[in-house]
């Protein structure tokens, strides 16, 4: 999020929860474990993560002491969105300063998985006059970006098919870079897999329009639950739309995204999400998806001197994260000592995918 707002000049940050969220349902059920005098021995990454989510669940329980569990869970979802917005600004001084200066807008939202509609629930207001969408475009003001998301969601909820992604747009994003109008932190929930993903990607790369999502499918996913065919850990880069690039519909793949598709600092949220997907949703395929021209790995390559120096005082969350990504960059530099930086960075991207797969299995006993 720091990279997106600072480097890509994005002015709208959306934290989006959704109804019937399995993570918050698990958090409500984990309140006894959170209140236990001793932590559970050999708890999985998922169990520890759910305990860490219990503050929202406890607050919801306190606000609705006599309500049925389902009502408490739905309240916890909204509280968790607010908590997440607060936590982002608490942890990140650069983002906090940008909000205070009115340079970015932070907004909370709830996606209703029964209707397909998104409800925007407010957040720290920071309208900025400033307009899309490769690295050579002008920035989109926060209010305008929010209006665009609302209009797009209305089309989606109405069953309209998204437009095809022209090949020229893909190439322009590759050559000119990205300038996303909004950054969205959403839940990983999603309502032979490899061959289906390959076929879908061939359609996307060929410029074919994805099919519309029928209202009946949205409602079925809400009532019957999800059973995704694959889990994908991809990069947060706005040029890498995971569902679109694989030509899949809601419910087909379970997606987690962060900068550099990495487990650079033992990201519990990613590993816990993957444990949940594989153990509870019975998914059999986990894909770690890197991409060319990855800004995170370019940053990691540039951060090698910082990684070899004493820790910087008051380093931002982004700076610390890039330093944690440097093992892949260092290995690529060692393998290509005389190559130009662009070639080293592309090798680092491939090494990082391998490192991420290895880290997931090192951290998670259940997945291993």
Secondary structure, DSSP 4 states (H G I P E B T S, - for coil): -HHHHHHS---EEEEEEETT-HHHHHHHHTHHHHHSSSPPTT--HHHHHHHHTHHHHHHHHHHTTTS-HHHHHHHHHHHHHHHHHHHHHHH-HHHHHHHHTTS-EEEEEEE-TTT--EEEEE-----------BTTSPPPPHHHHHHHHHHHHHHHHTTPPPPP--HHHHHHHHHH-B--S-EEEE------HHHHHHHHHHHHHTTPPPPP--HHHHHHHHHH----SEEEEEE--TT--HHHHTT--TTSEEEEEETTS--TT--HHHHHHHHHHHHHS----EEE---TT-HHHHHHHHTHHHHHSSPPTT--HHHHHHHHTHHHHHHHHHHTTTS-HHHHHHHHHHHHHHHHHHHHHHH-TTT-
